[in-house]
Amino acid sequence: MSAPPAPAVRLPAPMPRIRSALDKLVSFRQSEPARSPEGRFFPLAANESPYEPAPAVVRAIHEAALGVNRYPDHTCADLISEISARFAVPEDTVAVGCGSVGVTQMLLEAVAEPGTEVLYAWRSFEAYPILTRLSGAARVEVPLKDGVHDLDAMAAAVTDRTRLIFVCNPNNPTGTVLHRSALETFLDRVPADCLVVLDEAYIEYVRDDEAADGLTLLPGRPNVVVLRTFSKAYGLAGLRIGFAVGHPAVADALRKACLPFSVNGLAQAAAIAALREREALRARVENTVAERERVHRTLTGQGWDVTPSSANFLWLGLGERTGDFAGHCASAGVALRSFAGEGVRVSVGSPADNDAFLAAAASFRPKRG
């Protein structure tokens, strides 16, 4: 009787080929949830508005929900018309996307490619390096100077390969703001064929009279784009909607780079309603600004070195104490954004959220040895 055949050797199945650009990519991460021993949670990690949408916005969402069996308007025509009227900009200069991050990706898809460079300050918004690597362009990171964009160093870093420059103003995570005169000087030094993106996600919270408003810098500068969002002051973070304003040719390129139907109908309806609720926006922003100043004063009184902020968050440069401080706050149920070895960014939330953070900060005792 013949021997049974030897079992077939199973070779490892070949894996799909993945882009090498992903090998060194660190994905965006949300802060870990934090709970106090009593189960309390104070969300101060994501720079969200602590306020629920205004009633008119909620009604608009409810009405739009009845039509979710239909595709949304890919052109966002009604919303663009509302943005045009609200900010006094021509409709053909506006492009809408899935949050300011979505518009950022559209910008990179429109101008960046392998062999080119994207320039930005560092540390700044965490999405810049992620999306730049995905675009195939090389990253050029210019260190902040005392927590502020070093515009001279950034201008000096521009080469003939630079296609796009991000200027986050106010800067995330430091909250620092650039003045108009300095930004104008910088823009005058940038080559006309290089796109400069003024990322103004936190512009509503600025109270510095000398700070730049990007929309006023657009005339005569076709290489400048202003990026804004409904996620922060307007309180629509969960619906993901943002927009850019720039030269018509640039706005048209962004619309071509937009993923079809990526701005859903609920988001469009909510953004239109939010733009019309000016008094609700003003009141909520003023409350946040007042809380920002209160938290800043209290922290300073506790002995902390806090960077003056023009946004809805504060930056504490803690260096080696960062991990200990973040862990201490987490044990009290306070979630904040931690950057290892650098510092923490803490959002300005409700008075109760802020009080919980201040109590945690006051009781912090760094580990020794």
C-alpha positions in Angstrom: 0.0 0.0 0.0 1.5 3.3 -1.0 2.2 6.0 1.5 -0.3 8.9 1.8 0.8 12.0 -0.1 2.8 14.6 1.9 0.6 17.5 3.0 0.9 20.5 0.7 3.2 23.3 1.9 1.2 26.4 2.4 3.2 29.5 1.4 2.4 32.8 3.0 -0.2 34.6 0.9 1.3 37.6 -0.8 0.1 40.9 0.7 -1.2 43.9 -1.2 1.5 46.5 -2.0 1.0 49.5 0.3 2.6 52.9 -0.4 6.0 53.3 1.3 4.9 56.8 2.4 2.8 55.1 5.1 5.8 53.3 6.7 6.8 56.3 8.8 3.4 57.8 9.0 2.0 58.4 12.5 -1.7 58.5 12.3 -3.7 61.2 14.0 -4.9 60.1 17.4 -7.5 61.4 19.8 -6.6 61.9 23.4 -7.3 59.0 25.7 -10.5 59.2 27.7 -10.0 60.2 31.3 -12.2 59.4 34.3 -11.9 60.6 37.9 -12.4 58.0 40.7 -16.0 59.3 40.9 -16.5 58.7 37.2 -16.4 62.3 36.2 -15.1 63.4 32.8 -13.9 66.9 31.7 -13.2 67.0 27.9 -10.6 69.6 27.4 -8.4 67.9 24.7 -10.0 68.8 21.4 -10.7 72.6 21.4 -14.4 72.0 21.0 -17.1 74.4 21.9 -18.6 73.5 25.3 -22.0 74.8 24.1 -24.7 72.8 22.3 -25.8 74.2 18.9 -28.3 77.1 19.0 -32.0 76.0 18.7 -32.2 77.3 15.2 -29.3 75.2 14.2 -30.8 72.1 15.8 -34.1 72.7 13.9 -32.2 73.0 10.6 -30.5 69.7 11.3 -33.8 68.0 12.1 -35.4 69.3 8.9 -32.4 68.3 6.8 -32.4 64.8 8.4 -35.7 64.1 6.6 -33.9 64.2 3.3 -30.9 62.0 4.0 -32.2 59.4 1.5 -31.0 61.8 -1.1 -27.5 62.9 -2.0 -26.4 66.3 -0.8 -25.7 69.2 -3.1 -22.1 68.5 -4.1 -21.6 72.1 -5.1 -22.7 73.4 -1.7 -24.4 76.3 -3.6 -26.6 77.6 -0.8 -23.9 77.5 1.8 -21.4 79.2 -0.5 -24.0 81.9 -1.1 -24.4 82.4 2.7 -20.6 82.5 3.2 -20.3 85.0 0.4 -22.9 87.3 2.0 -21.6 86.9 5.6 -18.0 87.6 4.8 -18.4 89.9 1.8 -16.4 87.7 -0.6 -17.4 86.7 -4.2 -19.0 83.3 -4.5 -16.4 82.1 -7.0 -13.7 82.6 -4.4 -15.2 80.1 -1.9 -14.7 76.3 -1.7 -16.2 74.0 1.0 -14.9 70.8 2.3 -15.2 68.1 5.0 -13.9 70.2 7.9 -10.8 72.4 7.6 -8.8 69.2 7.6 -10.7 68.1 4.5 -10.0 71.4 2.8 -6.3 71.1 3.8 -6.2 67.8 2.0 -7.9 69.4 -1.0 -5.2 72.1 -1.0 -2.4 69.6 -1.0 -4.0 67.5 -3.7 -4.3 70.7 -5.8 -0.6 71.8 -5.6 1.6 69.2 -3.9 3.3 66.2 -5.5 6.5 64.2 -5.3 9.6 66.4 -5.8 7.9 69.5 -4.2 8.0 70.9 -0.7 5.5 72.0 1.9 6.6 74.4 4.5 5.1 75.1 7.9 6.1 76.1 11.5 6.6 73.4 14.1 5.1 72.7 16.4 1.8 73.5 14.7 -1.4 71.7 13.6 -0.8 68.0 13.8 -2.5 67.3 10.4 0.1 69.2 8.4 2.9 66.5 8.5 0.4 63.7 8.1 -1.3 65.1 5.0 1.9 66.4 3.5 3.5 62.9 3.7 0.3 61.4 2.0 0.6 64.0 -0.8 4.1 62.8 -1.7 5.7 66.2 -1.0 8.7 66.7 1.3 8.0 68.3 4.7 10.0 71.4 5.7 9.5 72.3 9.4 10.7 75.6 10.8 10.9 75.8 14.6 8.8 78.3 16.4 10.6 81.1 18.1 9.2 81.7 21.6 6.1 79.9 20.6 5.5 82.1 17.6 6.0 81.6 13.9 9.5 82.7 12.9 8.5 84.4 9.7 12.1 85.4 8.8 13.3 81.8 9.1 10.3 80.6 7.2 10.9 83.0 4.3 14.5 82.0 4.2 13.5 78.3 4.0 11.5 78.8 0.8 13.1 77.2 -2.3 12.0 76.8 -6.0 10.5 73.5 -4.9 8.2 75.1 -2.3 4.6 74.8 -3.5 2.6 75.5 -0.3 3.2 77.2 3.1 0.9 76.8 6.0 0.6 79.6 8.5 -1.6 78.7 11.4 -2.9 81.9 13.0 -3.6 81.7 15.9 -1.2 78.8 16.1 -2.3 75.4 17.3 -1.2 74.4 20.0 0.5 77.6 21.4 -2.3 80.0 20.8 0.0 82.8 19.6 -1.1 85.2 16.9 0.7 87.1 14.2 0.3 90.8 13.6 -0.8 92.1 10.3 2.4 94.1 9.6 4.6 91.1 10.1 2.4 88.9 8.0 2.3 91.4 5.2 6.0 91.6 5.1 6.3 87.9 5.0 3.7 87.6 2.2 5.7 90.1 0.2 8.8 87.9 0.4 7.0 84.7 -0.8 7.3 84.0 -4.6 4.0 84.6 -6.4 3.8 81.0 -7.6 3.9 79.6 -4.1 0.5 79.2 -2.3 0.3 80.6 1.3 -2.5 79.1 3.4 -3.6 81.2 6.3 -5.2 78.7 8.6 -7.6 80.7 10.8 -9.6 78.0 12.6 -9.6 80.1 15.8 -10.0 83.6 14.3 -13.3 84.3 16.2 -11.5 84.2 19.6 -8.8 86.8 18.7 -9.0 90.0 20.7 -5.7 91.6 19.6 -6.4 94.7 17.6 -3.1 94.3 15.7 -3.7 90.7 14.7 -4.1 89.8 11.0 -7.5 89.0 9.5 -6.6 87.0 6.4 -9.7 88.0 4.4 -8.4 91.6 4.4 -5.0 90.4 3.0 -6.5 88.7 -0.1 -6.9 91.6 -2.5 -3.9 91.8 -4.8 -2.5 88.4 -3.6 -3.8 85.6 -5.7 -1.4 83.2 -4.0 -3.0 83.6 -0.6 -5.8 81.4 0.7 -7.7 81.8 4.0 -8.9 78.6 5.7 -11.7 78.6 8.2 -13.9 76.1 10.0 -17.3 75.6 11.6 -15.9 73.1 14.1 -14.7 75.5 16.8 -16.6 78.8 17.5 -19.7 77.6 15.6 -19.8 74.4 17.6 -20.3 72.0 14.6 -17.2 69.8 15.2 -19.3 66.6 14.8 -20.6 67.5 11.4 -17.2 68.2 9.8 -17.4 71.3 7.6 -14.9 74.0 6.7 -14.2 76.4 3.8 -11.5 78.3 2.0 -11.5 81.7 0.4 -9.0 82.6 -2.3 -8.5 83.5 -5.9 -11.2 82.1 -8.2 -8.6 79.9 -10.0 -7.5 78.4 -6.7 -11.0 77.9 -5.4 -11.9 76.2 -8.7 -8.9 73.8 -8.3 -10.1 73.0 -4.7 -13.5 72.2 -5.9 -12.0 69.8 -8.5 -10.0 68.1 -5.7 -13.1 67.6 -3.5 -14.3 64.1 -2.9 -17.8 63.9 -4.3 -20.6 64.4 -1.7 -18.0 64.6 1.2 -19.9 67.6 2.7 -23.2 66.0 3.9 -26.6 67.7 3.8 -26.9 68.0 7.6 -23.6 69.8 7.8 -24.6 72.3 5.0 -28.0 73.1 6.6 -26.4 73.5 10.0 -23.6 75.8 8.8 -26.2 78.0 7.0 -28.3 78.3 10.2 -25.1 78.9 12.3 -24.0 81.7 10.1 -27.4 83.4 10.6 -27.2 83.1 14.4 -24.7 85.9 14.9 -25.8 86.9 18.3 -25.6 83.4 19.6 -22.1 83.1 18.2 -21.0 86.4 19.7 -22.3 85.5 23.2 -20.7 82.1 23.2 -17.4 83.3 21.9 -17.3 86.1 24.5 -18.1 83.6 27.3 -15.2 81.5 26.1 -12.8 84.4 25.9 -13.8 85.5 29.4 -13.2 82.0 30.7 -9.8 81.9 28.8 -8.7 85.0 30.6 -9.9 83.7 34.0 -8.1 80.4 33.6 -5.0 82.2 32.4 -5.0 84.5 35.5 -5.6 81.7 37.9 -2.8 79.5 36.4 -0.4 82.4 36.6 -1.4 83.0 40.2 -0.6 79.3 40.9 2.9 79.9 39.6 2.5 78.4 36.1 4.2 79.9 33.0 1.3 80.2 30.5 1.6 81.4 27.0 -0.8 84.3 26.2 -3.5 82.8 23.9 -5.7 84.3 21.2 -7.6 81.0 20.7 -9.9 78.8 22.8 -7.1 76.9 24.5 -4.0 77.5 26.6 -0.5 76.2 26.2 1.7 75.2 29.1 5.3 74.5 28.1 6.2 71.8 30.7 9.1 70.0 29.2 10.1 66.9 31.1 7.1 67.4 33.5 4.6 67.0 30.6 3.8 63.3 31.1 3.5 63.5 34.9 1.2 66.5 34.6 -1.0 64.9 31.9 -1.3 61.8 34.0 -2.2 63.7 37.1 -5.0 65.6 35.3 -6.3 62.3 33.7 -6.6 60.8 37.2 -8.9 63.7 38.1 -11.0 63.1 34.9 -9.5 66.0 33.0 -8.6 65.1 29.4 -6.1 67.4 27.7 -3.7 67.2 24.8 -0.2 66.1 25.7 2.9 66.5 23.6 5.6 64.4 25.2 8.6 66.4 26.4 7.1 69.7 25.2 3.9 70.6 27.0 0.1 70.4 27.2 -2.7 72.2 25.4 -5.8 72.6 27.4 -9.1 73.7 25.8 -11.2 76.3 27.4 -14.5 74.6 28.3 -17.4 75.3 30.5 -16.8 77.0 33.9 -17.2 73.6 35.6 -14.7 71.9 33.3 -12.2 74.7 33.7 -12.6 74.6 37.5 -11.8 70.9 37.5 -8.6 71.6 35.5 -7.6 74.4 37.7 -8.0 72.2 40.8 -5.9 69.5 39.2 -3.2 72.0 38.3 -3.2 73.5 41.8 -2.7 70.0 43.4 0.0 68.8 41.0 3.3 67.8 42.6 5.9 66.6 40.1 7.6 63.2 40.7 11.2 63.4 41.8 14.2 61.3 40.8 
